[in-house]
Amino acid sequence: MFLIDSSVWIEYLQPKGSHKIKERVKEILQKEEAVSCGVVIVEVLRGAKDEKGFQMLRESLLSLPQLPIDNIVIERAAEWGFILDRKGKVVSTTDLVIASAAYKKARLLHLDKDFKKIASVFDLEEERLLS
């Protein structure tokens, strides 16, 4: 399973986005290996161009299996943030929540350096795409 981060979805949805990224996402979707989570959906939907695009993206993203953001995910994200901050590896709160949701459930597919920082300290399975 792959949790596709908003950084990848945004590139994928761009008409002139990276061909390499588009192919990787298509491969995952065709194999029905994609999952999502609430934070990623919020990040992607905020960038919709109009109401029609918003609704289309909403339906598509919500049709994917969803990883829960429950108390375990929140507590893990908070602990990871605490530890990372003390190591001088500051990352965004949303990326902590996304990484925590993916932890031990899905490989995180992303374009974001924050996830590499998280994986450098914790056993996060991730794949950083380069466009």
N, C-alpha and C positions, 0 to 999 in steps of 0.2 A: 504494500500500500504506500501511496505517496500523498502527503499533505502538500498541496501546491500553494505556496505563499502568494500574497497579493503582488509582490514584486514581479513574479513570473506571469501571473494573470494579466497584469497591466501591459507588460511587453507583448504577451501573446495576443492581446486584443487590439494592439496598435496595427493599423493597416500596413505600415512600413516597419513593423517589428522584426526582430531577428528571426531569420528563417530557421536557424538551428534550434532556437527556443520553441518556435511553433511546432517543429517536427517532434521535439521531445514531449511536449504536452499532448500532441495528437496521439503519439504512441501510448502514453499512459492512459488517456481517455479510451482509446480503442480496446485496450486490455482490461478496461473497467477497474483500474487500480488507483483511481483518484478518490481522495476524501477531502473534506473541507472542515472548517470550524467557524463559529460565529464571528470572531474577530477578523478573519480573512474576508468573510462576506461583507462585513461593514466597510472595511477598507476599500474593497473593489467597488461596491455599490455607490460609495460617495463620489466616485469619479465618473459615474454614468453621465452621458451627454444630455439626455432628456428622459422624460417619463417612460417612453416606449423602450428605450435602451435599458433603463433601470429595471423595468418589469421583466424583460427578456433575460437579463443577467441574473436577476433574483431567482427566476424559475430554474435557470440552468444550474446555478450554484447550490440552490436548495435541493436539487434532485440528486446531488452527490451524497453518499453516506457522510454523516456528521460526527466528528469527534467531540465529545462533551467537554464543556468548560465547567467542571464541578469544583467542589472544595479541594479535592486532591490536586487538581491542576493549579488552582490559585495558590495553595500553600507551597507547592513545588516552585512555582514561578517566583514567589516572594523570597523563598530560601535561596534560590539561584541568584536572584538579583542582589541579595544581601552579600552572598559570598563573592560574586563577581565584582561588585563595587569595592570591596575590601582588597581585591587583587588589582584594582585600577582598570578593570575591563568593563566600562560602563556601556550598557545596552538599553534600548528602549523597553518600556514596560510592555507594550503590545507584543514586541518580539519575544519577550520572556514568556508571555501567556501562550503565544502560538507554539513556541518550542516545547513548552511544558505539555501542551495538548498532544503534540506529536510523539513525545517521549515514550519509547517502547511499543508504540502502536503503528507508526508510519515513518517513512523516510521523509524528511523535510526538503522539498525542492524549492530553491530560492536564488535570488540575485543579491542578497543582502549580507554585508560583512558582519553584522551583529550575530548571525547564527553561527558563523565560524568561531567567534569569540566564545559563545556559549559552549559549542562542541569542544573547544580547547580545554575546558575544565570538566564538563559533564559528558556522559556517554550518550550524546545525541546523534542519531543517525541522520546525516544531512548530505545534500548534494548541491553544490553551488554551480549554477550555470553561468557561462560567460557568453555574452552576446557577440 
